[in-house]
Amino acid sequence: MTKSFDFSEVEFFTVGTLGPRGERAFFLQGRASGELISLKVEKQQVSALADYLDQVLEDLPEVEQEPLAIGVADLDLREPVVPAFTVGGLGVAYASDEDRLVIMAEELLETDEPDENETARARFLLRRDQVANWIERAREIVSAGRPPCPFCGTPLQPRNGDWCSCSN
């Protein structure tokens, strides 16, 4: 059975990359009760999750709380960055009784017939400020990739001097 994670008191939640531009690997990373978990994700998953969470934050009911601490956290990946699993699916929920957003990640399985006992899952309960900081970080990370070709819009390849065949 693959290990699953349930982080209800998240101390740290971020997204980051390892590797050179054009070959980056993306990771979600969280820590709770001294346990650190890294999950491998795709750039498109990070971008879509950031957009979705931004909309969810806008749609949440107003609550009386202290102002959000946005942009103050150190959100660099923590070592060691060893993925517990590769994420196949992401889900978002709202726990209204705790005013927490819940991010759920499910392991990508290589078989067509998933076994519920073998699928790893990770669940993170996040405060609104943690989510807002994560969105800001995710957008920075995604936009720091390869620049698009000015002609066709596909990402330029650094290994060939940022040259695109459509520019011939």
Protein Blocks (a to p, Z undefined) as FASTA:
>chain_A
ZZddddfbcfbdcdddeddehiaccdddddeehiacdddddfklmmmmmmmmmmmmmmpc
cdddddddehkaccbdcdddddfbdcfbdcddddfknopacdddddddfbfbdcfklmcc
ddddddfklmmmmmmmmmmmmmmmccddfklopacdfknoopafklZZ
